[in-house]
Amino acid sequence: MSEENENIQFELTDDLIAEVEQLIEQKNDRELRKLLKGFHYADIAEILDEVNLEEAMYVIKLLDSETTSDVLMELDDDNREKVLENLSAKEIAEEIEELDTDDAADIIAELSEERQREVIGHIEDEEHKAEITELLRYDEDTAGGLMAKELVKVFETWTVAGCLRRIRGQAKDVTRVHSIYVVNKQNKLIGRLSLKDLIVAKSDEKIADIYIKNVDYVKVDEDPEEVAKVMAKYDLEAIPVVDDEMTLLGRITIDDIVDVLREEADKDYQLAAGITGDVEADDSIWELTRARLPWLLIGMFGGIGAASIINGFSDAMFKFPALLMFVPLIQATAGNVGVQSSAIVVQGLANDSIDGNILNRLLKESLLGLVNGLAIACIVLLISHFAFNTTYLESLTICVALIVVIIMAALIGTFIPIFLDKRGIDAAVATGPFITTSNDVFGILMYFLIAKLILGF
């Protein structure tokens, strides 16, 4: 790729894929290297996700370890698993040696225990091996499972001159130097060091005299979502990880947190759509069925419940047939209002913006439901009376029922997510079929009870 084209935004096209496949088929390594050299490793991974496994393996073995190690981290999970299966333990170890410890641990964790031991045994850098082994002991859903061992730390007893020399040695192993952490003789985190303060300080000054004691940190067993909240709150690019004794163990960088947030968003989106489990479109029919069927069954039983309620008022249907016409309106409105309310609450719970007394929040939702209900009821009153020729009492029944159902749906949509969250259950489950189904059933029940009260059947 020519120099003037290096800054052009990457675009994956059929022509590019065809060119790569043709060069692989011709075994034209020189031109293939030249073509891929101009791309970022994430772009190369995107290309490899589109070719077959044999072609992907050809490229993986063609490029240098430094590039392919980064490419591996960007590959689709399923494709990376297939690639790793076709690499020997020694080849994987060679790629691992080029990665930061957190990324290396992530890749090794995807392997079987026996294969993990083989790969670790082939890692030549003993320090790198020890750090990866340590990271593998942490649960992946903790700060320890996210952190990397690479960081820049200085001791409070060092002079500025000595500190600068040692930082140069440490920085070569750190991709990005976001922060400089200060520790005492026991390796306990006591503060952070401003690069500006370090540069302007006198050579013989002690770090103890210039470091900043105020430093944000997270515990090693902290939940990744809590880590994300802390980093977002204080606008941090990296945060140190410590144990209960404040021993500095590693650091978590913003790129890892972005991955956490993306995965959490994907999970919440699937839960909201009524899909349990982490699945993708390319998963097997059995995996997709297992993820979708539970909520479909809940919806089915909800529908049967609503049908039973309607059947219980079948006599009223013959006497007031107009009521049956507006059943879909009641169900749809109840479901939509419930989803809207629960979505706002779930979003607030996720970013910690939900505060105040729960009764006040329910009161606010009730008033909001009343306002929306009155607006919709006025429109429905006109339509039902003039378009469907309903009687005055029938129109009144429909409008009163709409107002009550909207208020009830808003209350359910607000209360259920908060209730689930307080019991440690992901509140996102409340934004999908759960709320829709429950509001459908309760909405129909309230509709016919109000109709019975007004129409007197």
Stockholm file with secondary structure:
# STOCKHOLM 1.0

chainA/1-457         MSEENENIQFELTDDLIAEVEQLIEQKNDRELRKLLKGFHYADIAEILDEVNLEEAMYVIKLLDSETTSDVLMELDDDNREKVLENLSAKEIAEEIEELDTDDAADIIAELSEERQREVIGHIEDEEHKAEITELLRYDEDTAGGLMAKELVKVFETWTVAGCLRRIRGQAKDVTRVHSIYVVNKQNKLIGRLSLKDLIVAKSDEKIADIYIKNVDYVKVDEDPEEVAKVMAKYDLEAIPVVDDEMTLLGRITIDDIVDVLREEADKDYQLAAGITGDVEADDSIWELTRARLPWLLIGMFGGIGAASIINGFSDAMFKFPALLMFVPLIQATAGNVGVQSSAIVVQGLANDSIDGNILNRLLKESLLGLVNGLAIACIVLLISHFAFNTTYLESLTICVALIVVIIMAALIGTFIPIFLDKRGIDAAVATGPFITTSNDVFGILMYFLIAKLILGF
#=GR chainA/1-457 SS CCGGGTTSCCCCCHHHHHHHHHHHHTTCHHHHHHHHHTSCHHHHHHHHTTSCHHHHHHHHHHSCHHHHHHHHHHSCHHHHHHHHHTSCHHHHHHHHTTSCHHHHHHHHHTSCHHHHHHHHHTCCCHHHHHHHHHHHTSCTTSHHHHCBSCCEEEETTSBHHHHHHHHHHHHTTCSCCCCEEEECTTCBEEEEECHHHHHHSCTTCBHHHHCBSCCCCEETTCCHHHHHHHHHHTTCSEEEEECTTCBEEEEEEHHHHHHHHHHHHHHHHHHHTTCCSCCCTTSCHHHHHHHHHHHHHHHHHHHHHHHHHHHHTHHHHHHCTHHHHTHHHHHHHHHHHHHHHHHHHHHHHHTTCCCSCHHHHHHHHHHHHHHHHHHHHHHHHHHHHHHSCCCHHHHHHHHHHHHHHHHHHHHHHHHHHHHHHHTTCCGGGGGTHHHHHHHHHHHHHHHHHHHHHHHCC
#=GC SS_cons         CCGGGTTSCCCCCHHHHHHHHHHHHTTCHHHHHHHHHTSCHHHHHHHHTTSCHHHHHHHHHHSCHHHHHHHHHHSCHHHHHHHHHTSCHHHHHHHHTTSCHHHHHHHHHTSCHHHHHHHHHTCCCHHHHHHHHHHHTSCTTSHHHHCBSCCEEEETTSBHHHHHHHHHHHHTTCSCCCCEEEECTTCBEEEEECHHHHHHSCTTCBHHHHCBSCCCCEETTCCHHHHHHHHHHTTCSEEEEECTTCBEEEEEEHHHHHHHHHHHHHHHHHHHTTCCSCCCTTSCHHHHHHHHHHHHHHHHHHHHHHHHHHHHTHHHHHHCTHHHHTHHHHHHHHHHHHHHHHHHHHHHHHTTCCCSCHHHHHHHHHHHHHHHHHHHHHHHHHHHHHHSCCCHHHHHHHHHHHHHHHHHHHHHHHHHHHHHHHTTCCGGGGGTHHHHHHHHHHHHHHHHHHHHHHHCC
//
